[in-house]
Amino acid sequence: MTAVPQERKLVTAIPGPKSQELQARRLDAVAGGVGSVLPVFTKRLDGGILEDVDGNRLIDFGSGIAVTSVGGSAEAVVRRATAQLADFTHTCFMVTPYEGYVEVCEALAELTPGDHAKKSALFNSGAEAVENAVKIARAHTKRQAVVVFDHGYHGRTNLTMALTAKNMPYKHGFGPFAPEVYRVPVAYGYRWPTGAENCGPEAAAQAIDQITKQIGAENVAAIIIEPVLGEGGFIEPAKGFLPAIVKFANDNGIVFVADEIQSGFCRTGQWFACEDEGIVPDLITTAKGIAGGLPLAAVTGRAEIMDAAHAGGLGGTYGGNPVACAGALGSIETMKELDLNAKAKEIESVMKARLSAMQEKYEIIGDIRGRGAMIAIELVKDPASKTPNPEAAAALAKACHAEGVIVLTCGTYGNVLRFLPPLVIGEDLLNEGLDVIEAAFATL
């Protein structure tokens, strides 16, 4: 494996001729419903750089949506997955088990918050993990209702589409959706009517009031929330909100599920984002950053809750595939060895300082938020009205892409630029990427 030089380099327009050729083939062969942010076809991915088929090297501020946190070809991930490939690719854990699956579950028990006895079950994707968390919570509580939040995103399967707040592109035209799903307000400080300082307690009171009146706490199996809401716009619930919701869940025998699929595994400068306010979830769902780019997901939680499902009730042919498990162990090894929590905090301090300076110059930056290497800016028409500005977000993303920096948009209103650089990115590349973003603001 040859390392990709860690420097931005443009040798063609973006996308280049070979990417355009592949895009023409893709349009003939791949379903139109599968979109791409940028039709640049990847050849190699390493550290903070993506090299495309035309030889362009782009700075990666996306990490495959928070997946390649340890880089796209991390040594320990490649080494362990390669060794596993040579031994066997699959047996199905439900037929004949293997040690790697057990090792990943042991690592999750060690890393996730709380010192209670924990167990895990492994799956393929974040949506599968969330769906199985609901199954487990329902089996444990013998209740049916599931509570989720405004701006939340939980996946693209039928149940997880029902759990997801945003219609377009995730839900539009795909109903009817699974029943017994209820949505309540979240503490979105920047847009809270009475201001960010009142937001946490007020939003919690509103949410609890709605649950109590409209559903009945005694009917709720699970409350599911992302400790930092990802697709909804990297919203950090205002302080005090999550602890109040957790207390309500605990007081009423409701399973509290932290969806850490995007925010987990050092992304926010802690192993899991819920640790920030000392939250100990009953169940925690993980995927994305867990296995260095190999498909793996997990539900981890209190042993007595995890054991509520009957034998044979959980599983799936590929769940906890041995090669993906090897990748996860390599990814966790890398995170510990390089102290990627500390690295995420360094990324935060660089990004927030640079973005704050930009905010002083460009008033369309309404809010800067996030933690660690999960940072976003919300763009508005003007700071007084806070009217969302999705056109500016799209234009900025396009300008960055043309200059060889991969950035993503998100947010319920499509007006948020989000930054998810690999945790192993060099500080020079980080600053160079921010230079490109600043230049894009200047031209806008």
Secondary structure, DSSP 8 states (H G I E B T S, - for coil): -----SS-B-SSSSS-HHHHHHHHHHHHHS-TTS--SS---EEEEETTEEEETTS-EEEESSHHHHT-TT-TT-HHHHHHHHHHHHH-S---TTTS--HHHHHHHHHHHHHSS-SS-EEEEEESSHHHHHHHHHHHHHHHH---EEEEETT----SSHHHHHH----TTTTTT-----SSEEEE----GGG-TT-HHHHHHHHHHHHHHHIIIII-GGGEEEEEE-SSBTTTTSB---TTHHHHHHHHHHHTT-EEEEE-TTTTTTTTSSSSGGGGGT---SEEEE-GGGGTTS--EEEEEEHHHHTTS-TTSS--TTTT-HHHHHHHHHHHHHHHHTTHHHHHHHHHHHHHHHHHHHHHH-TTEEEEEEETTEEEEEEBS-TTT--B-HHHHHHHHHHHHHTTEE-EEESTTS-EEEE---TT--HHHHHHHHHHHHHHHHH-
